[in-house]
Amino acid sequence: MPSYAFFHKEFVPLEEAKIGIMTHALHYGTALFEGIRGNWNPEHEQIYIFRLREHYERLLNGCHVMKIDLPHTLDELCRITVALVEMCGFQEDIYIRPLAYKSSEALGVRLHDLDSDFFVFAIPWGRYLDVDKARCIVSSWRRPDDNVIPPQAKITGIYANNALAKTEAVENNYDEAIMLSPVGYVSEGSGENIFLVIDGKLVTPPGYNNILMGITRNTVIELAQKELGVETIERPISRSELYTAQECFMTGTAAHLTPIAEIDQRKIGDGEIGKITRKLQKLYQDVIRGNHPKYLHWCTPAYKKSPVTEI
Ligand SMILES: Cc1ncc(COP(=O)(O)O)c(C=O)c1O
C-alpha cells in the first residue's frame, strides 16, 4: 500500500518528497520532530491517532525555542495529519512523523535569517522494542543539560546523544539504554521515559532531571491515578534504586509501555512482568485503541466511515 507525505504544502507520494543536500537542518540538526501513533482497531475498522493535539503542542513549543516559524496553526497541523492518515488508508498500526525544520539551502551555524518548513508522513510500524521484557544497561552517555541542548524539545540534533546510547546498549547485547542526568540521577531511555514501582507507588524522574516530558508518561500517570488509585511521585532517582525497585517499565509513543526485566545484570523484582506494570500495560493498550470509552477524547479517528466518528 503506498504511503503519502504532506510536503511543500501538498500531499504527494512519499517517494516524491525529497529535500536538497544543502538544507540547513541536515547539516546542523536545526529541526524538531514528533512521533505520533495511529493505532488500528480491527473491530471498529478505525485508526485512532493518539493525543494528536498534545504532540503538536509540544512541537510548537519546540519551534518557539528553535525560532522555527511554521506556516500552519495547531488546528491546521491536526487537520493535515488526519487527512494524511485517511489518504494512506492503512489497516494496521502506524507511526506518524512530522518534522519542522530550517529549510533554507544555506550554510552557517545559526537560527536567524533562515526559512522554515514542515512535512509529515505516515508509515506502518509495529513494535519498537521488539521484546516482551527489556534488558537494559545504564549508559556511559549522559543526557545533556538544558543549557547545552534543551531535552524538553525534540530537536533532531540532540538525538545524536540518544543514538550513541542506544547503539552502545545494542552492541553490548542489551535492548535499551538508561541515561543518567549530568549530575548522575536517572534520566530516561534513548526514546522512552522510565518508571519504577517502589512500595506500591510509581516513581519517575522530574522534568528537571533532563527528560523529555513524554505524552505516554503523562498518560500513564493519569491512568494509574484514576483507574488503579496508584499515585506517582516525581523525584530524583539514584542509580542503585533502579536495582532495588519492585517493578520497572519504560513508556514512549513508539515503545508503548515496555516492562524492564533486568538492568546492569541485576533482575528487577523476580525478573518477570510486575503486577502494576501488567495492569497498566493492559489499560494503556485499551485506551490507545479506542476501547476505553472514558478516554475516547484522546483518540482521533482517522476514517470518516466509522460509526465511532460520531461520538
Ligand atoms: C528521549 C525520549 N524520551 C521520552 C520519550 C517518550 O515520549 P512520548 O511518550 O511523548 O513519546 C521519547 C519519545 O518521543 C524520547 O525520544
The ligand as an SDF file (V2000), in Angstrom:
LIG
                    3D

 16 16  0  0  0  0  0  0  0  0999 V2000
   14.2100   10.8590   24.6380 C   0  0  0  0  0  0  0  0  0  0  0  0
   12.7810   10.4900   24.7410 C   0  0  0  0  0  0  0  0  0  0  0  0
   12.2290   10.3820   25.9580 N   0  0  0  0  0  0  0  0  0  0  0  0
   10.9430   10.0380   26.1180 C   0  0  0  0  0  0  0  0  0  0  0  0
   10.1240    9.7850   25.0280 C   0  0  0  0  0  0  0  0  0  0  0  0
    8.6900    9.4310   25.2440 C   0  0  0  0  0  0  0  0  0  0  0  0
    7.8520   10.4910   24.8700 O   0  0  0  0  0  0  0  0  0  0  0  0
    6.3950   10.2470   24.3370 P   0  0  0  0  0  0  0  0  0  0  0  0
    5.7070    9.4170   25.3500 O   0  0  0  0  0  0  0  0  0  0  0  0
    5.7970   11.6080   24.2150 O   0  0  0  0  0  0  0  0  0  0  0  0
    6.5160    9.5510   23.0280 O   0  0  0  0  0  0  0  0  0  0  0  0
   10.6530    9.8860   23.7380 C   0  0  0  0  0  0  0  0  0  0  0  0
    9.8260    9.6470   22.5560 C   0  0  0  0  0  0  0  0  0  0  0  0
    9.3370   10.5260   21.9420 O   0  0  0  0  0  0  0  0  0  0  0  0
   12.0100   10.2670   23.5870 C   0  0  0  0  0  0  0  0  0  0  0  0
   12.5570   10.3830   22.3790 O   0  0  0  0  0  0  0  0  0  0  0  0
  1  2  1  0
  2  3  1  0
  2 15  2  0
  3  4  2  0
  4  5  1  0
  5  6  1  0
  5 12  2  0
  6  7  1  0
  7  8  1  0
  8  9  2  0
  8 10  1  0
  8 11  1  0
 12 13  1  0
 12 15  1  0
 13 14  2  0
 15 16  1  0
M  END
$$$$
